[in-house]
């Protein structure tokens, strides 16, 4: 298949890109890595009249840690650059661990973090990871800038709070406090396939070894990346034993809303969630203790 005809623009600044988006509105789409949009265009599922290619905007391609430990990632930063960054692996291990599960090396070489998050596929790993890490997104339009919490960014399958004249410009990930352990696990039919279920966990132990904070997020678990709030709250104050993790898994299964797919029924997805939550929490708890 070939895409429907479209206009192509390649601005070199954020301001030029936002001006084009404001001019064309819903008829225009931003092109980041193109790993989701281009196949959709080839099948004519998506037929934008205007493509605004962001590849030449160097201001959107950066990765740095601020003085307070916050990780700032430009929306056009490629997966591969984040995955291979030694500081990210040391200071934000959940991000590095989950990125290794994303598709194939060829996709990670071209795909961008901002493009993935803006696409908002609930089966994708990165939206769930951003929920678990309590990330914030810097959203820009030609006339305004706002910060959006990951928890409120995703509003439906392939849908976000982004207005027709806005772009996701930057991702901010807060530092992990001492005593924190993280883990990501998923199950896919084949290596590189979308996960039938995936779980991201962030646990923090206090001086006495008990859990003082917990975050639990799942992909392929509903119409948006799902936070298991009650399951996470139930872990606070516990010793993160095997029994504690199993109880949290039971709660998490009740909080999710899997939609099923050609690879897994909703019932099987719930089964996978129960198993993966237990295993992911156990790994994160061990890492927090270390």
Beta strands, then each sheet from edge to edge (+ up, - down):
strand 1: 7-9
strand 2: 28-31
strand 3: 50-53
strand 4: 63-65
strand 5: 71-74
strand 6: 136-140
strand 7: 145-149
strand 8: 154-156
strand 9: 159-160
strand 10: 167-173
strand 11: 180-187
strand 12: 197-205
strand 13: 211-219
strand 14: 226-227
sheet 1: 1+ 3+ 2+
sheet 2: 4+ 5- 10+ 6- 7+
sheet 3: 8+ 9-
sheet 4: 11+ 12- 13+ 14-
end
